[in-house]
Amino acid sequence: MFWNTGVTRNNSNKLLLLILIMLSAMLLPSFEIRPSLPRVRLDEVLIFGALAVNLFYWLTSRFRYRWDYDFGLAEQEGQRRAQMAVTKVFLLFIASIVISNVFAVLFLGISFGIRDVMEGVMIAKYYLVITLALSLDLQDGEFHVLQNAFFAGYSIILLLSWGQFLNIANINAWLTPLIAQAHLDNLVNANPPRVLGTFDNPNVMGIFSVLTMTLFATWFYFRRTVSSSTLALFVLTGLSIKLTFMTISRTALLATATVLTFLSVWAMFKFHWKKGILLKVGVLFVLTLTIFFTSPRDFVSRMNEATNLETSTSALGHLMRAGDAFEFIKQSPIVGWGTAKSNMTTLVDNEYALVTRRYGVIGLVLYLWLFLRPAKGALRRALNFYVSETGLREHRALLSLAFTAATLALLVYNITAGTFYNLQLMTLVAIFMGIIYRIEGEND
């Protein structure tokens, strides 16, 4: 495996690289090299740069040593199983993409250019991030370092988000424009303002806060902790819910309701409806209602506006942007029209419709399998979770349960937005996927 050699041959370097990629995806915007070239993200430079160095090291080592010399490619059994599982998923999806593009070029008159090739580069990035994460031997020390790094990044996002919401030090005039390149009006001119955090879209910020809330809520419900830790997790869960409300992303709020319902029902059955868990569910429910009813009046108006699909400008806009995709799907439902970035719009507010238009029903099934395959392994591990487990075993079980809930959130979010085609968000999801694949591959 290419992550077991070169600069990432030891576990510490893998952990460092993974943290840098995670923090880059959490905190930094993309940057422009030339107007004629696609924008570049630092996490992309890190992942492809590390791969290039490792391949160079491997090639030069073959000339210095015997051909059968072990360059760190001998994998642990858990890593090998995880690597095989994720490779199968990506190969099947790539095969469907190739078939769709060949069919579109030969029979539908669709062109294929450099922009379409970039689809493969994007998929390669996700594959590399997932395999890097699963190559990490995640023990107690590595888990706590990764956890603390995530907390540090999330703390910066919280501070920046509240700064945007309150416009502290006129931050929306000099700092936020560097981040919110396309949706600044949603923050500056909207009433109430829609917080963007470190993302360029309030909806993406919203679903990221939902995913983070999923982690905190899972630990709040299921982890065996002292009362002070439980209180801290309750506060963190509340802050994440409030952050989601500050984005005023209706899809993210629906995802929040889905996650909280799922985790609450799971917890009540897991702990056999004991008073302690009923109290936790009750206080979290009251907290969520309090945040909702204390939100600004314009927030409530925006929520109510979405309930009438016939008059909702947002709902009608989503349907209008997805409408053309459904017409194309009817004409080529099985293998789609290929990537076709030069021939068709890439703005489709429904990732399922976009993937089906491009790669047909076959591609849609394999796209869903990209998310559901790790969720299947996570669900199996979560079902085998015993409340008596402690330490690393407990962390692995709770991560698996959190990923199961997070997958539900993403499936809801993709109805009116998209995870896979957002390079910043999907990079973070890919890290989570890689950790879950590794947990599944190991017999702990």
C-alpha positions as CSV (number, residue, x, y, z in Angstrom):
1,M,0.0,0.0,0.0
2,F,1.4,3.4,-1.0
3,W,0.8,4.9,2.5
4,N,3.1,2.4,4.2
5,T,6.2,3.7,2.6
6,G,8.1,7.0,2.1
7,V,7.1,10.0,4.3
8,T,4.1,8.1,5.7
9,R,5.9,4.9,6.5
10,N,5.4,5.4,10.3
11,N,2.2,6.0,12.1
12,S,3.1,9.4,13.5
13,N,3.6,10.9,10.0
14,K,0.3,9.4,8.8
15,L,-1.4,11.0,11.8
16,L,0.3,14.4,11.1
17,L,-0.7,14.3,7.5
18,L,-4.2,13.3,8.3
19,I,-4.6,16.2,10.8
20,L,-3.2,18.7,8.3
21,I,-5.7,17.6,5.7
22,M,-8.5,17.7,8.2
23,L,-7.7,21.1,9.4
24,S,-7.2,22.4,5.9
25,A,-10.6,21.1,4.9
26,M,-12.2,22.6,8.0
27,L,-10.7,26.0,8.0
28,L,-9.1,27.1,4.7
29,P,-10.8,28.3,1.5
30,S,-9.6,27.3,-2.0
31,F,-7.1,29.6,-3.7
32,E,-6.6,30.7,-7.3
33,I,-3.4,30.0,-9.2
34,R,-4.6,31.4,-12.5
35,P,-8.0,32.5,-13.6
36,S,-8.0,29.9,-16.4
37,L,-7.3,27.1,-14.0
38,P,-9.6,25.4,-11.4
39,R,-9.2,26.7,-7.8
40,V,-6.9,24.5,-5.6
41,R,-7.3,23.5,-2.0
42,L,-4.3,23.0,0.4
43,D,-5.6,19.5,1.3
44,E,-5.4,18.5,-2.3
45,V,-1.8,19.7,-2.5
46,L,-1.0,17.7,0.7
47,I,-2.6,14.4,-0.4
48,F,-1.3,14.4,-3.9
49,G,2.1,15.8,-2.8
50,A,2.5,13.0,-0.2
51,L,1.5,10.4,-2.8
52,A,4.1,11.7,-5.3
53,V,6.9,11.7,-2.7
54,N,6.0,8.1,-1.6
55,L,5.9,6.9,-5.2
56,F,9.3,8.5,-5.9
57,Y,10.7,6.9,-2.7
58,W,9.3,3.5,-3.7
59,L,10.7,3.7,-7.3
60,T,14.2,4.8,-6.2
61,S,14.3,2.2,-3.5
62,R,13.7,-0.6,-6.1
63,F,17.0,0.3,-7.7
64,R,18.9,0.4,-4.4
65,Y,17.6,-2.9,-2.9
66,R,16.5,-6.3,-4.0
67,W,13.2,-6.4,-5.9
68,D,11.6,-8.5,-3.1
69,Y,12.7,-6.1,-0.4
70,D,9.9,-5.1,2.0
71,F,9.5,-1.3,1.7
72,G,6.7,-1.2,4.3
73,L,4.1,-2.5,1.9
74,A,3.3,-5.5,4.1
75,E,0.0,-4.5,5.6
76,Q,-1.8,-5.5,8.8
77,E,-4.7,-7.8,8.2
78,G,-7.3,-5.3,9.3
79,Q,-5.8,-2.7,7.0
80,R,-5.7,-5.2,4.1
81,R,-9.4,-6.1,4.5
82,A,-10.3,-2.4,4.7
83,Q,-8.2,-1.5,1.6
84,M,-9.9,-4.3,-0.4
85,A,-13.4,-3.2,0.6
86,V,-12.9,0.5,-0.3
87,T,-11.1,-0.4,-3.6
88,K,-14.0,-2.6,-4.7
89,V,-16.5,0.2,-4.1
90,F,-14.4,2.8,-6.0
91,L,-13.6,0.5,-8.9
92,L,-17.3,-0.3,-9.4
93,F,-18.2,3.4,-9.3
94,I,-15.4,4.3,-11.7
95,A,-16.4,1.6,-14.1
96,S,-20.0,3.0,-14.2
97,I,-18.6,6.4,-15.0
98,V,-16.4,5.1,-17.8
99,I,-19.3,3.2,-19.3
100,S,-21.6,6.2,-19.2
101,N,-19.0,8.5,-20.8
102,V,-18.2,6.1,-23.6
103,F,-21.8,5.6,-24.3
104,A,-22.5,9.3,-24.3
105,V,-19.6,10.1,-26.7
106,L,-20.4,7.3,-29.1
107,F,-24.2,7.3,-29.2
108,L,-25.5,10.6,-27.7
109,G,-23.0,13.1,-29.3
110,I,-21.7,14.4,-26.0
111,S,-18.2,15.9,-25.9
112,F,-15.6,14.9,-23.3
113,G,-13.0,17.4,-22.2
114,I,-10.5,18.4,-19.5
115,R,-13.3,19.4,-17.2
116,D,-14.7,15.9,-17.4
117,V,-11.3,14.5,-16.6
118,M,-11.2,16.5,-13.4
119,E,-14.1,14.3,-12.2
120,G,-11.6,11.4,-12.1
121,V,-9.1,13.6,-10.2
122,M,-11.8,14.4,-7.6
123,I,-12.6,10.8,-7.1
124,A,-8.9,9.9,-6.9
125,K,-8.6,12.5,-4.1
126,Y,-11.4,10.9,-2.1
127,Y,-10.0,7.5,-2.5
128,L,-6.6,8.6,-1.3
129,V,-8.0,10.4,1.7
130,I,-10.0,7.3,2.7
131,T,-7.1,5.0,2.3
132,L,-4.8,7.3,4.2
133,A,-7.3,7.3,7.1
134,L,-7.7,3.6,7.1
135,S,-3.9,3.1,7.0
136,L,-3.7,4.8,10.4
137,D,-3.3,2.4,13.3
138,L,-5.8,4.2,15.5
139,Q,-4.9,3.5,19.1
140,D,-5.8,5.5,22.2
141,G,-2.9,8.0,21.7
142,E,-3.7,8.6,18.1
143,F,-7.4,8.9,18.8
144,H,-6.9,11.6,21.5
145,V,-4.5,13.6,19.3
146,L,-7.0,13.4,16.4
147,Q,-9.9,14.3,18.7
148,N,-8.0,17.3,20.1
149,A,-7.1,18.6,16.7
150,F,-10.7,18.4,15.6
151,F,-11.8,20.2,18.7
152,A,-9.3,23.0,18.0
153,G,-10.5,23.4,14.4
154,Y,-14.1,23.3,15.5
155,S,-13.5,25.9,18.2
156,I,-12.1,28.3,15.5
157,I,-15.2,27.7,13.4
158,L,-17.5,28.5,16.4
159,L,-15.6,31.7,17.2
160,L,-15.7,32.8,13.5
161,S,-19.3,31.9,13.1
162,W,-20.4,34.0,16.2
163,G,-18.1,36.7,14.9
164,Q,-20.0,36.7,11.6
165,F,-23.4,36.5,13.3
166,L,-22.7,39.5,15.5
167,N,-20.3,41.2,13.0
168,I,-17.7,41.6,15.7
169,A,-14.9,44.1,14.7
170,N,-16.7,44.4,11.3
171,I,-15.4,41.0,10.4
172,N,-17.9,40.6,7.5
173,A,-16.2,43.4,5.7
174,W,-12.6,42.2,5.7
175,L,-12.3,38.5,6.7
176,T,-15.5,36.8,5.7
177,P,-15.2,37.8,2.0
178,L,-12.0,35.7,1.8
179,I,-14.1,32.7,2.7
180,A,-17.6,33.4,1.3
181,Q,-16.7,34.0,-2.3
182,A,-20.1,33.1,-3.7
183,H,-22.7,33.5,-0.9
184,L,-21.6,36.7,1.0
185,D,-25.1,38.3,0.4
186,N,-26.6,35.5,2.5
187,L,-24.6,36.8,5.4
188,V,-24.3,40.5,4.9
189,N,-27.6,41.5,3.3
190,A,-29.9,38.8,4.6
191,N,-32.2,39.4,7.6
192,P,-31.4,37.5,9.8
193,P,-27.9,36.8,8.6
194,R,-27.1,33.2,7.5
195,V,-23.8,32.2,9.1
196,L,-21.2,30.7,6.8
197,G,-18.4,29.8,9.2
198,T,-15.3,28.7,7.2
199,F,-17.4,27.4,4.2
200,D,-18.6,29.3,1.2
201,N,-22.2,28.3,1.5
202,P,-24.5,28.4,4.6
203,N,-26.0,25.0,3.7
204,V,-22.6,23.3,3.7
205,M,-21.8,25.0,7.1
206,G,-25.2,23.7,8.3
207,I,-24.6,20.1,7.4
208,F,-21.1,20.2,8.8
209,S,-22.5,21.4,12.1
210,V,-25.0,18.6,12.0
211,L,-22.2,16.0,11.5
212,T,-20.3,17.5,14.4
213,M,-23.5,17.5,16.5
214,T,-23.9,13.8,15.7
215,L,-20.5,13.1,17.3
216,F,-21.3,15.1,20.4
217,A,-24.8,13.7,20.8
218,T,-23.6,10.1,20.4
219,W,-21.0,10.6,23.2
220,F,-23.6,12.4,25.3
221,Y,-26.0,9.6,25.1
222,F,-23.8,6.5,25.2
223,R,-20.4,7.2,26.7
224,R,-19.8,6.2,30.3
225,T,-18.5,9.5,31.8
226,V,-18.6,11.5,35.0
227,S,-21.2,14.2,35.4
228,S,-18.9,17.0,34.4
229,S,-18.0,15.4,31.1
230,T,-21.7,14.7,30.4
231,L,-22.4,18.4,31.0
232,A,-19.6,19.4,28.7
233,L,-21.0,17.1,25.9
234,F,-24.5,18.5,26.5
235,V,-23.2,22.1,26.0
236,L,-21.2,21.1,22.9
237,T,-24.3,19.4,21.4
238,G,-26.3,22.6,22.1
239,L,-23.7,24.8,20.6
240,S,-23.7,22.7,17.4
241,I,-27.5,22.8,17.2
242,K,-27.4,26.5,17.6
243,L,-24.8,26.8,14.9
244,T,-27.0,24.9,12.6
245,F,-29.9,27.2,13.4
246,M,-27.6,30.2,12.7
247,T,-27.1,28.9,9.1
248,I,-30.9,28.9,8.6
249,S,-30.4,25.9,6.3
250,R,-33.7,24.1,6.2
251,T,-32.2,20.9,4.8
252,A,-29.6,20.9,7.6
253,L,-32.4,21.4,10.2
254,L,-34.3,18.5,8.7
255,A,-31.1,16.4,9.0
256,T,-30.8,17.6,12.6
257,A,-34.2,16.3,13.4
258,T,-33.4,13.0,11.6
259,V,-30.2,12.5,13.6
260,L,-31.7,13.4,17.0
261,T,-34.7,11.2,16.5
262,F,-32.5,8.2,15.4
263,L,-30.0,8.6,18.3
264,S,-32.7,9.2,20.9
265,V,-34.8,6.2,19.9
266,W,-31.6,4.0,19.7
267,A,-30.5,5.2,23.1
268,M,-33.9,4.5,24.8
269,F,-34.0,1.0,23.4
270,K,-30.3,0.4,24.2
271,F,-30.7,1.4,27.8
272,H,-34.2,-0.2,28.2
273,W,-36.0,3.1,28.9
274,K,-34.2,3.7,32.1
275,K,-34.7,7.0,33.9
276,G,-31.1,8.2,33.2
277,I,-31.5,8.0,29.4
278,L,-35.0,9.4,29.4
279,L,-33.7,12.4,31.3
280,K,-30.9,12.9,28.7
281,V,-33.4,12.6,25.8
282,G,-35.8,15.0,27.6
283,V,-33.2,17.7,28.4
284,L,-31.8,17.6,24.8
285,F,-35.4,17.9,23.4
286,V,-36.1,20.8,25.6
287,L,-32.8,22.5,24.6
288,T,-33.6,22.1,20.9
289,L,-37.1,23.5,21.4
290,T,-35.7,26.4,23.4
291,I,-33.2,27.2,20.6
292,F,-35.9,27.1,18.0
293,F,-38.5,29.3,19.8
294,T,-35.8,31.9,20.9
295,S,-34.6,32.3,17.3
296,P,-35.4,35.7,15.6
297,R,-38.8,36.2,14.1
298,D,-37.4,36.3,10.6
299,F,-35.9,32.8,11.2
300,V,-39.3,31.4,12.0
301,S,-40.8,33.1,8.9
302,R,-38.1,31.5,6.7
303,M,-39.0,28.1,8.2
304,N,-42.7,28.6,7.6
305,E,-42.1,29.8,4.0
306,A,-40.7,26.3,3.2
307,T,-43.9,24.5,4.4
308,N,-45.9,25.6,1.4
309,L,-44.3,24.0,-1.7
310,E,-46.6,25.8,-4.1
311,T,-45.4,29.3,-2.9
312,S,-42.0,28.6,-1.5
313,T,-39.4,30.4,-3.6
314,S,-36.7,28.1,-2.3
315,A,-38.6,24.9,-3.0
316,L,-39.6,26.1,-6.5
317,G,-36.0,27.1,-7.2
318,H,-34.7,23.7,-6.3
319,L,-37.3,22.0,-8.5
320,M,-36.6,24.3,-11.4
321,R,-32.8,23.6,-11.2
322,A,-33.5,19.9,-11.0
323,G,-36.2,19.8,-13.6
324,D,-34.0,19.6,-16.7
325,A,-32.1,16.7,-15.1
326,F,-35.3,14.6,-14.9
327,E,-36.1,15.2,-18.5
328,F,-32.6,14.0,-19.5
329,I,-32.9,11.0,-17.2
330,K,-36.1,9.9,-19.0
331,Q,-34.2,9.8,-22.3
332,S,-31.2,7.8,-21.0
333,P,-32.1,6.2,-17.7
334,I,-29.7,3.2,-17.5
335,V,-26.3,4.7,-18.2
336,G,-27.0,8.4,-18.3
337,W,-25.4,11.1,-20.4
338,G,-21.8,11.0,-19.0
339,T,-20.1,13.7,-17.0
340,A,-21.0,16.2,-19.8
341,K,-19.8,19.3,-18.0
342,S,-19.3,21.2,-21.2
343,N,-22.8,20.3,-22.6
344,M,-25.0,20.5,-19.5
345,T,-25.3,22.5,-16.3
346,T,-23.6,21.3,-13.2
347,L,-26.0,23.3,-11.0
348,V,-28.6,20.7,-10.0
349,D,-29.9,21.1,-6.4
350,N,-30.4,17.4,-6.0
351,E,-27.3,15.2,-6.0
352,Y,-29.3,12.1,-6.7
353,A,-30.7,13.7,-9.8
354,L,-27.3,15.0,-10.9
355,V,-25.6,11.6,-10.5
356,T,-28.5,9.8,-12.3
357,R,-28.4,12.2,-15.2
358,R,-24.7,11.7,-15.6
359,Y,-24.3,8.0,-14.9
360,G,-27.8,6.6,-15.0
361,V,-29.5,4.3,-12.5
362,I,-26.5,2.0,-12.4
363,G,-24.3,5.0,-11.4
364,L,-26.8,6.1,-8.8
365,V,-26.8,2.7,-7.2
366,L,-23.0,2.6,-7.0
367,Y,-22.9,6.2,-5.8
368,L,-25.3,5.3,-2.9
369,W,-23.1,2.3,-2.2
370,L,-20.2,4.6,-1.7
371,F,-22.0,5.9,1.4
372,L,-23.9,2.9,2.4
373,R,-21.0,0.4,2.3
374,P,-19.1,1.9,5.2
375,A,-22.5,2.6,6.9
376,K,-23.3,-1.1,6.7
377,G,-20.0,-2.0,8.5
378,A,-20.6,0.8,11.0
379,L,-24.1,-0.4,11.8
380,R,-22.9,-3.9,12.4
381,R,-20.3,-2.7,14.8
382,A,-22.8,-0.4,16.6
383,L,-25.3,-3.3,17.0
384,N,-22.5,-5.2,18.8
385,F,-21.8,-2.4,21.2
386,Y,-22.0,-3.2,24.9
387,V,-22.4,-0.4,27.4
388,S,-19.7,-2.1,29.5
389,E,-17.1,-1.4,26.9
390,T,-14.4,1.1,27.8
391,G,-11.4,2.8,26.2
392,L,-10.6,2.3,22.6
393,R,-13.3,-0.3,22.1
394,E,-15.9,2.1,23.3
395,H,-14.5,4.9,21.1
396,R,-14.7,2.6,18.0
397,A,-18.2,1.6,18.8
398,L,-19.4,5.1,19.3
399,L,-17.7,6.3,16.1
400,S,-19.5,3.5,14.3
401,L,-22.9,4.6,15.7
402,A,-22.2,8.2,15.0
403,F,-21.3,7.4,11.4
404,T,-24.5,5.5,10.9
405,A,-26.5,8.5,12.1
406,A,-24.3,10.9,10.0
407,T,-25.0,8.8,6.9
408,L,-28.8,9.4,7.5
409,A,-28.1,13.1,7.7
410,L,-26.1,13.1,4.5
411,L,-28.8,11.2,2.6
412,V,-31.3,13.8,3.7
413,Y,-29.0,16.7,2.8
414,N,-28.3,15.4,-0.7
415,I,-32.0,15.8,-1.6
416,T,-31.6,19.5,-2.0
417,A,-27.8,19.9,-2.0
418,G,-24.9,17.6,-2.4
419,T,-22.0,16.1,-0.4
420,F,-20.0,14.2,-3.1
421,Y,-19.4,17.3,-5.3
422,N,-18.4,19.6,-2.5
423,L,-14.6,19.1,-2.3
424,Q,-14.4,20.7,1.2
425,L,-17.2,18.8,2.8
426,M,-16.5,15.4,1.2
427,T,-12.9,15.5,2.2
428,L,-14.0,15.5,5.9
429,V,-16.6,12.8,5.2
430,A,-13.9,10.7,3.5
431,I,-11.7,10.9,6.6
432,F,-14.6,9.6,8.7
433,M,-15.2,6.9,6.1
434,G,-11.6,5.7,6.2
435,I,-11.6,5.4,10.0
436,I,-14.9,3.4,9.8
437,Y,-13.4,1.1,7.2
438,R,-10.4,0.4,9.4
439,I,-12.6,-0.3,12.4
440,E,-14.6,-2.7,10.4
441,G,-11.5,-4.4,9.1
442,E,-10.1,-5.1,12.5
443,N,-11.3,-7.8,14.9
444,D,-11.4,-5.8,18.2
